[in-house]
Amino acid sequence: MATIKWNKRARRVFAEHINYARQEFGVTTAFRWFEKKNVIEERIRQYPESYPIESLLMHKRRIYRGAVLMKNFKLLYVYYPTSDTV
């Protein structure tokens, strides 16, 4: 089972998006986003390479994968198989 490590910037940006969702769409929507993130994290823990490779970032040195959280919001991550971390 892979370990997920969020960097500080990613945590801050995600918190900003959750706050935006709460202010613009209500607590229910913000809670739905947060729950969807938890579902995505659980799938990544169990199957870190299950989400597709992000085609727009294929020119980068690392292999980025993307999980769609909402229609206009995608969580991008890198999986390191040697250390089993995301």
Residue pairs with C-beta under 8 A, 6 or more apart in sequence:
1 45
1 46
1 84
2 44
2 45
2 46
2 48
2 79
2 84
2 85
2 86
3 45
3 83
3 84
3 85
3 86
4 41
4 44
4 45
4 77
4 85
4 86
5 85
5 86
6 14
14 37
17 33
17 73
18 30
18 33
18 34
19 30
21 29
21 30
21 33
22 29
22 30
33 69
33 70
33 73
36 69
36 70
37 69
37 75
40 67
40 69
40 75
43 50
43 51
43 67
44 50
44 51
44 67
44 77
44 79
44 86
45 86
48 79
48 81
48 84
48 86
49 65
49 79
51 65
51 66
51 67
51 77
52 65
52 66
53 63
53 64
53 65
54 64
54 65
54 66
54 76
57 64
57 76
62 78
63 78
63 79
64 76
64 77
64 78
65 76
65 77
65 78
65 79
66 74
66 75
66 76
66 77
67 74
67 75
67 77
68 74
69 75
77 86
78 86
79 85
79 86
80 86
